[in-house]
Amino acid sequence: MASDRMATPQSSSRQSSSLSSSPMSTRMQSLQVDSVQRWMEDLRHMTEVECMCVLQAKPIGVEEDAQQGELIVGVGTGDHVARNNLQTLLRRALVVSTELGKMFQRLEKGRWQRVHSTAVRANCHVRSLVHEYSTARSTPPEMQKYEKSLLEKCMELTNITERCLHTDDEFFLKSMREAIHEILTDVSDSFSNMIDMALANEIRVLIKQIESSDNVHTIGSAISNLLSLTQDGPQLCSIIAKEGAVVALFKICRQDRFRELYAHALRTVASICCVEEGINQLDKVDGILCLAEILTDESSVEAARAEAAAVVAQITSPHHTSTQHLASFLESMHDIVTALIKLCESASCGEVFLLASAALANITFFDSMACEILLQLNAIQILLQACRDRQRVDTPYSKDQVVTILANLSVLEQCAAEVLQEQGIERLLLLLGEKPTSPSPSEGAACERVQQKAAVTLARLSRDADVAQTAIQLKAVPRLIELCRSPTERNNSDSVLVACLAALRRLAAGCPDSIEAADHQQLIKPRLVDSFLLCSNMEESFV
């Protein structure tokens, strides 16, 4: 669940104060406002095709002028330049990818004039990107090979599309379409490989900063840049993991002198571990042992423990297909589970509770021993008390984690007595009424999960006669019937309907008199699938 958390804004780089106080410097500094900066950055990509064809992306003016131009565009520290290199590379890559995508579409439609103009634009953008990157960085030899091949193919693409403008021969155009499609596919593949190499090169620079620097600010800035890159999708996370970022970040988390960077480093690790490569790297460096040490260290600040919980939540997510890393996790599970439930109890805010409870929820899915440990640690009391604290449990997402844990604990027989003692049935009925407070699809989905799992938990606990009797006394049956019959009450969710029908049937089995004859005839007596079809097709007014 940690991946659902909104990424926090990254701290801005410290602006350089190395410019002199001359009138020219003053004028240059006056340009450093967001709107002007944005305009000048965008201007680099808003070029006229004809001009670019002539210039072939060559620099204008002498070296001194070029340096002055760079100062006007962005004056900052080396870290600021590094971030700009990455962001510029990603933006230019997006521009080229968009142009290539347009070419594929226009080629299929046979719009030859537009195919050629798009090929010219793509060629210019690629040349510009290659030139800018090689100017900013020394290009690795293996990347130079891709660059040369790519530029040749782009030029070939431009030339062959131009030939198609001067003929109406359908047979010729058909054969050219196939040839162009093949070249275009090669260009796309080569460009993708080149960008991956360039990004890997930039990532290696950041990792080297983390590994070789003793300066907290330099390391923190490099970590911020890595974290920013992880927000651009799984493909980039895979590259970051393969370049050894997880190894470097855990080295930071094992040094007391960098304690203030633990939270930042672990947040980045959690983001990288959304891909299998990240989890594999974590396993190789005994990252789980490091997480356990941070979680159980009472001197660790809450932020570091919360981010360690986020990593645990990420690596134990049921969405991951590989479970090899969980073998080493089992060795530290007791310590981790104990630390996480303590974190839930002491959490100072909703986000900390969400991360700790999400980790616990995931853990209870893959090992029943975790459920037994939680019962021994009075987890039911701690979680139900947290539900009464708006400071800790303040969103449907947090309630989703709590009710997930309760649902998994409810398979154990001794759970029923503790739930009754902590007035947990009342809480489950409140959760059955969970509704979104905004039109957000993610919040609506979270509310559906809360309702479904609350019904599942109630059904499992109702095997105990005392629980069933308490639920009936608290009017659980009318609420379950309402959820079955009214689609809006369950947010039109079929999964909530099935769970409510199952809970209703479990209560009816123990106390048949609690359900009226009409409801029994439609919701209890038929096969479950027939009752489901009846309720899922009901009109809103039928209550």
Disulfide bonds with the S-S distance in Angstrom:
none
